[in-house]
Amino acid sequence: MEKGESPASISGKLSINPTVRKAIDALQRGEVRIWLSLFVRNAVLYDHGNAMTATEFIEKSVGREWFTRIDRTEDAGLSVFGSYHTVQWGDFPVRFLFLVDGGKISRLELSQVAY
């Protein structure tokens, strides 16, 4: 995290799937082991349409990217909307859409959105 930055926390008022909450919390804190433990072995992540594994996402993002604000959730708590910070690209609005099966994440789609 850059000096002066602080990641957002998830408000208890937001309706969010428990597995998604754990994943966002792990991302916010840069906790690689917890992040990986929440995904099925062959989970696929799509970062703006580009497929990658959970491990590839970690190498690129965990500890260098985080939500600075979480605005809302949708889809029974599987979609998380907010302002996202990246060291490379700065801040922009995003949607993280999770697919959770049996308490594990099988798919995650990250996309820049306007709302």
N, C-alpha and C positions, 0 to 999 in steps of 0.2 A: 504494500500500500504506500502511496506517496505521502510525503509529509503534509499534514493538515487534512488529509482525507479521512473520512470515517464512513464505513459501510452502513447501509440502512438495516434496521431490524424489522422483522415482520410483526406488525401490530396484532395483538390478540383479537382485535375486532374483525380482521379479515377472515373469511371462510376459506380455509386452505387444507388440502389433502395432507395428512400427517407425514407421508413419505416425501411429498414436495417440500413441506416445511423443513424437514431434516436436510434435504438437498440444498435448499437455498441457504439455510444456516451454515452448512459446511462450506459452501461457496464463499459466503460472506467472511468466514473466519479463515479461509484458505486451508481447510482440513482435508487433505488429499485422501487419506485412508477412509474416512467416513464417506466422502463423496463417492468413491469407487464402490464401497460396500452396498450402496443403495441401488446400483445398476445390475441388471442381468448380465451374464457373461458376454453376450453378443449384442449388447445395446448399441443402437445407432443414434448419433446426435447429428442434427443438421443446423449448421451455423450459416444463416442466410442462404440456405439451399445447398451448402457444401457438406457432404457426409464426412463424419469422422467418428472415431471410437471415443469412449469416455476417457481413456488414457490420453489420446491425442488432445482432447479438450483440456485436460489438466495441464499438459505441457504448454499449451498456448495461453490458457486463461486463468487457472486457479492461482491466486496471489497477485494477479495483474489486472483482474477485472472483477467488478462487483456492482451491486445495485446501490445507488446513492439515495434512492427513494423508491418505495413500493407503493403504488397508487391504488391498485385494485386487483381482485382475482375474479375469474369466471370459470365456467365449465366445471362446476362442482369442486372448485379449488385446484384444478389442474392447469389453469392458465394464470400466469403472474405477469402483471403489467407494471412498468416503472421506468425510472431513469437509470441508465446503466453506464458505468464508467469503464473505459479501457485506457490503458496507458498509451496505446498507439493512436486511437481515434477520438479520444475525449468522451464527452457525455452525449447520449442520445436515448430516445424512448424505445423500449423493447417489449416484446412478449416472449415469455418462456412457456411453451406448451408441452406438458409432460404426459406420457402414456404410462400408466402404472398398472401392472398385473401382479396380483398376489403380494403386494407390498414392495415390489421391486420395479424400478424404472426400466422400461424396455425401449423407449424412444423419447427424445427431447428435441424439440424444434425451437430454435432461437431466431427471432426476426425483428428487424427494425420496423416500428409501426408509427402511425400518426393517430393520436386520439385527443 
